């Protein structure tokens, strides 16, 4: 299950970007996962819960997964088309097309923190 290693990579990226104090205030992580990214949203959610439960600083953090549809761009008619049922054709001209411009993402899109308390 490669989702566990992906969750650990997400945590490593956050730890490289934010201080330990900031991570203590982390409340949620929002991912964008493309349909062609080879990541199953339910499996990454389950992996997140398993890995987060083993690490104190992530136990109260919520994971939100936004699925990104596959979108192609047709240069012939300058149209972006959302792909349905894995039929890679332009919705305007009907030509076969494999110029994917969205749908392969696996991004940490947003992180949210609790307000900093002052003493």
Secondary structure, 3 states (H helix, E strand, C coil): CHHHHHHHHHHHHHHHHCCHHHHHCEEEEEEEEECCCCCCHHHHHHHHHHHHHCCHHHCCCEEEEEEECCEEEECCCCEEEECCCCCCECCCCCCECCCEEECCCEEEEEEEECCCCCC
